[in-house]
């Protein structure tokens, strides 16, 4: 996982945000939209790219679908995806199915 960047790095962006709702997030990122309980979960895309390299998945959406079935955002880590191994708590385990699951950094 990657820690969120300090908000002071985005002074100009925070000033431009009319509602003051600018929020720096970590990677992976989990959030809930408003009071509706609409959940969003995603990451920058490295786990999906690694799955595409290690499997016969034909597209990022197929790899992301496998992640959702396995309830894990980075099933190849730390074996082939550089990350620290976790002993007590795995931050990539999907505890509950989100309404939206996304992965960035893909052409399509």
C-alpha positions as CSV (number, residue, x, y, z in Angstrom):
1,X,0.0,0.0,0.0
2,X,1.0,3.6,-0.5
3,X,0.3,6.3,2.0
4,X,-1.7,9.3,1.0
5,X,0.3,12.4,0.1
6,X,0.3,15.3,2.5
7,X,-2.4,17.9,1.8
8,X,0.1,20.7,1.8
9,X,1.5,19.4,-1.5
10,X,-1.8,20.4,-3.1
11,X,-2.3,23.9,-1.8
12,X,-3.4,25.2,-5.3
13,X,-5.8,22.3,-5.9
14,X,-7.4,22.8,-2.5
15,X,-7.9,26.5,-3.3
16,X,-9.5,25.7,-6.7
17,X,-11.9,23.3,-5.1
18,X,-15.1,25.3,-4.6
19,X,-16.7,23.0,-2.1
20,X,-13.4,22.4,-0.1
21,X,-13.9,18.7,-0.6
22,X,-10.4,18.0,-1.9
23,X,-9.1,14.9,-0.1
24,X,-5.8,13.1,-0.6
25,X,-6.1,9.3,-0.7
26,X,-3.8,6.4,-0.3
27,X,-3.5,3.4,-2.6
28,X,-5.6,1.3,-2.4
29,X,-8.5,3.7,-1.6
30,X,-11.8,2.9,0.0
31,X,-14.5,5.5,0.4
32,X,-18.3,5.9,0.8
33,X,-20.2,8.5,-1.2
34,X,-22.4,10.7,1.0
35,X,-25.0,9.3,3.3
36,X,-26.2,6.7,0.7
37,X,-23.6,4.1,1.7
38,X,-22.4,3.9,-1.9
39,X,-19.0,2.3,-1.6
40,X,-16.0,2.7,-3.9
41,X,-12.8,0.7,-3.9
42,X,-9.8,0.9,-6.2
43,X,-6.1,1.1,-6.7
44,X,-3.6,2.5,-9.2
45,X,-3.4,-0.6,-11.4
46,X,-0.1,-2.3,-10.6
47,X,-1.8,-5.5,-9.3
48,X,-3.9,-5.8,-12.4
49,X,-0.9,-5.2,-14.7
50,X,1.0,-7.9,-12.7
51,X,-1.9,-10.4,-13.1
52,X,-1.9,-9.7,-16.9
53,X,1.8,-10.5,-17.0
54,X,1.5,-13.7,-15.0
55,X,-1.8,-15.1,-16.3
56,X,-3.7,-15.6,-19.5
57,X,-6.3,-12.9,-18.7
58,X,-6.9,-11.0,-21.9
59,X,-7.9,-7.7,-20.5
60,X,-7.7,-5.6,-17.3
61,X,-11.4,-6.1,-16.7
62,X,-11.0,-9.9,-16.6
63,X,-8.1,-9.6,-14.1
64,X,-10.1,-7.1,-12.0
65,X,-13.1,-9.6,-12.1
66,X,-10.8,-12.3,-10.8
67,X,-9.7,-10.0,-8.0
68,X,-13.3,-9.5,-7.0
69,X,-14.0,-13.2,-7.1
70,X,-11.0,-13.9,-4.9
71,X,-11.9,-10.9,-2.7
72,X,-8.3,-9.7,-2.9
73,X,-7.0,-6.6,-4.7
74,X,-3.4,-8.0,-5.2
75,X,-3.5,-11.8,-5.4
76,X,0.0,-12.0,-6.9
77,X,1.7,-10.0,-4.1
78,X,4.2,-10.3,-2.7
79,X,5.3,-13.2,-4.9
80,X,5.6,-11.4,-8.2
81,X,4.4,-7.9,-7.2
82,X,6.9,-5.9,-5.2
83,X,5.3,-5.2,-1.8
84,X,6.1,-5.8,1.8
85,X,4.6,-9.1,3.2
86,X,2.0,-8.6,5.9
87,X,1.7,-10.9,8.9
88,X,-1.2,-9.7,10.9
89,X,-3.5,-7.8,8.5
90,X,-3.5,-7.8,4.7
91,X,-4.7,-4.4,3.5
92,X,-5.6,-5.9,0.1
93,X,-8.3,-8.2,1.3
94,X,-11.7,-7.0,0.2
95,X,-13.9,-7.2,3.3
96,X,-17.2,-6.5,1.6
97,X,-18.1,-6.2,-2.0
98,X,-18.1,-2.6,-3.1
99,X,-20.6,-1.0,-5.4
100,X,-17.8,0.2,-7.6
101,X,-14.4,-1.5,-8.0
102,X,-11.8,0.3,-10.2
103,X,-8.2,0.0,-11.3
104,X,-6.4,2.9,-12.9
105,X,-3.5,3.1,-15.3
106,X,-5.0,1.1,-18.2
107,X,-5.5,2.1,-21.8
108,X,-9.1,0.8,-21.8
